[in-house]
Amino acid sequence: MTSVSGRAKSSVMLAQGLPKRVLNLIPGILSASILLLGYPKNVRAQGTIWQKLFEPKIISVTNELRSFIRNDLPPVSHNRNVELKHIDMIFEQGMKYSKGDAAVALLGISIAVLNRTYITPSLPIIGRVWIPLPAEDSALAAERIRKLPRYFFNDSPDDKWGDSAKLVHFFGSAYLTYETGTRALPDQIGKWIEEGEETFKLDSLGQKRDIYIDRLGQQFGWALSQGRNVLPSDFLRAEISKNIIDKIQFH
């Protein structure tokens, strides 16, 4: 009798225990795909009848958030408390634009805080390829990325990127947790993403630190799903403990 690997067992158990609310992810995933494929730039202009009558809520919220980050978010600061306040401001604007719909706000923020406009996977035989994410004008994207908070942990890298890439980890995990009502699925997805980044040799290798930040996002999303009045900074203030991170297992 053949044995099942630990990873396969965990995948089977996860699939068997998926809550019905996982179906709620489908509309969000479709809308996110439309956003990343360029719908906002190529199909309509701001303020058109199409936008007002037919545009999915997530798309308008994401574009409003992008505009807020570019034009109204204060400049990046090396002061951790200031950066945490900026992250809270992004969340509060997301809740405002979504009219209190936390799921829409979290997904919209996850897209609006992307700190790249392309990915560069390394594929077998072909090698490294450059794949653009054409949903946003490059000049506007550069302005938005320049304003993203990035020094919100005590150990944030002191380079031009800091921890800006961790924002999508935090809010993406919060969204998945909020919508599915479980932390198991977002946690497994986070591990799959890290393994995929390592497999395809993307810009970052699999990092236990990413998983730790994913879990902070899960805590945030869970608190929101329980009706608690919380902000991102309530969870991002946690100190990143090397002892905790070292204990994280990918498999």
N, C-alpha and C positions, 0 to 999 in steps of 0.2 A: 504494500500500500504506500503510495507516494505521499510525502509530507508536504504541507502547504507552508510556504515561507511566511515569516512574520509580517512582511509588508502585505502579502496577499490576504492573510487572515484579517488584518486591520481594515483592508479595503472592503472585504466581504461584510464584516461586522458594521462598518460605516454605512454601506449600502442598505443593509437590512434595517438599520435604525433611522434612516432618513425621515424626518417629519414631513407631513404634507405641505407645510409652508415653503419647502424647497421649490415648489412650483412658482412661488412669487418671484424667484430669481429670473425666470424666463423673460418677462417684459423688460426688466432692467438690462439684462445681457444684450437683448436685441437692440435696445436704444443706445447702449454704449458702443455696440458694433457700428451702428449707423453714424454715431459721432466720430469714431476713429476712421471711418471710411470717407469722411469728407462731406457729409450732409450739410452741416452749417455753412460751409463756404460755397458749395457748388449748387445747391438746390434752391436756396431762398436768400433773401436779403432781410436784414433787421427791419421790423415794423411793417412787413407786408401782410396782406390779407391771409396768405397761406400760413404765415407764422402764427397769427392771432387765432385762426380757426382750426388748424390741423396739426400744428407742431406738437409733438409729445412734450409733456411737462419737463421731463428730465433734460431735454435738449435746451429748452429756453433757460432753465435753471443753471445748467452748466455754463452756457454762454454769459449769463449775468455774473456768475462767479468769476469767470475768466476776466471779464471787464473790471470787476471790483478789485481783483488782485493787481491787475495792471495799473489801474488809475487811482485807487483809493486806499489800498493797503500801505501803511507807512514803510519806509525803507528798512532793509535788513539791518538787524542790530546784533552785536556780539554779546549783548546782555541776555542771558537765558530767560529771565522773567519777561522781558519785553517781547522776545520771540514767542513765548508761550501765549502771551496776550494776543499777538497777531494771529496765532492759530485759532484761538477762541473767537476772534473777530470773523474769521473765514467761516467757522461753523455757525455762528449767529446769523451771518448773512445768508448762508445756505438755508437755514430754517425760515428766515424771512422770505426769501425768494420762493421757497416751496410751500409757503403758507402753513408751516408747521408739520409738513410731511417728512419725518425723519429719514425714511428710506430714500426718498428722492434727494434730500439734502446730502446724505452720506455718499450716495453714488455719484451725484453731481460733483461733490468736492473731490472724490477719488479721481475723477477725470481731470478736473480743473487744476489739480496740484501735480500732474505729471511733469517731471523736470527734464523731459526729453521730447524731441520731435521725430525721432527715428530709433530703430533698434538695429543691432549688427550681429545677428547670430552666425555661428560658424557651422555650416552644414557639411555632411559627408560628401566627399568627391568635389563638390562645388567650392568649398572653403567659406571664407567670411563674405557675407552679403550685406548690403546696406538697404534697409527697408524703411521708407518714410512713413510717418503717421500724418496724413495730409489734412486732418480735420481743422487745422488752424493756420492762418497766415503766418509765415515764418517770422516776420518782423514783430507781429503782435505776440507770438509765442515767446520770442526772446525777451520782450519787455515783461511778460508775465513771469517767466522763469527767474528773471533777475530779481523779482520782488518776493519770491517764495521764502518763507522762514526756513532757516537751516542750522541755527546754532541753539537748539532747544534742549540739548542734553549737556551735562557737564563734560562729557568726553567727545562731543561732536568734533569731527575733523576740522582743523582750522584752515581749510582750503576754500576755494570759491564755491564748492558744492555743499560742503558741510554735510548735514543729514537731510537735505531737501528730498532725496530719493525715498526717505523713510515715511514721508507724509502719505504716500499712496498705500504703503503697507498698513499704516495705522487706520486710515479711513476706509480702505477697502475691506479690511478684516472686520471693522465695525459694521459696515454695510451687510456683509455676509451673515454675521452673527445676528444682527437685528432682523433680517428678513427670514432666516431659517429657524430662529429660536433655539439654536444649538451652537456650542463652541467647537464641537467635534469636526464638523465639515469645514469651517474656515481654517481650523488648525491643520487639517490634512491638506487642504488646498495650498496653504502657505508653504508646507513642506514640498509639495509637488512643484510649486513654482521655483523654489530654491534649487531643487534637483534639476529642473529643466534649464535654469540659467547656467548651472555647472555643465550639463550635458552639451548644450549648444554654445557654450563659451560666450555668453553675453557679457555686458560690461562689468558685472560683478559675479563672483563665484558664490556658491551656496554659503550663507552666513547664518550662524546661530543667532547673531545679534538681530537679524531681520525677523527671525521667528519670535524672539522675545518681544519685539515691537509689535508684531502681528498680535501677540497675546494681550498686549496693552490695549490694542484696538478692539479685541474681542470683549474685554472687560467693559470698555466704553459702550460698545454696541449692546451688550447684555443689559447694562444699567439703563440705557435708553428704552430698551424693550420692556423693562419693568416699571416704566413710568417715572424714573428718577430724574430730578432736575440737575443734570451734570454737564460739565464742559470737558473738552479734550484735555485741558491742562490738569484737571483733577487726576488724570492717569499718566500723562506724560511727565509729571513731576517726579515719578518714580526714578530712583537711582538705578543705573544699569550695573548690576552686580556680576562680576566675572564668574563668581562661584555658581550663580544660578545659570548663566549662559553656558558654562562648561558642561552642565548636566543635561542640556537639551539634546534629545536624540532625534535624528532624521528618520530612522527606520524602526 
